[in-house]
Amino acid sequence: GGSDNQYSGTSPFAYSETGPSSITDVDNTIHRGAYVKLQLPKRIRLSHVIQKDSDPASRVPGVVAILGSNNGTDWTFLKEITGMSATEPIQQLNVNSAGYYNHYAYLVKNIALRETRV
């Protein structure tokens, strides 16, 4: 099934309903945000992604969606990851895909709020 989750008011990304800042999966769910697509020469089962942030204090993703495809057009939603730390520059994001794909998309839905201490 699909739901059309809107950005929160703190999202840094501008988007349009069908513009290049969204990917619609095979269940017709629209995933909005900035993304990177990777095409591989062979299909693999993705177990995890290592995320390395150059400035973790200000630009850590708050919500990430991982999608897979075998043709670059029909995308299968694999996992949504939340709770990334704004204090850890390197993090392992476990995906544990059941299927094998040769295209993957890493889509950042929003940026985590930075914790401030007084």
Disulfide bonds with the S-S distance in Angstrom:
none
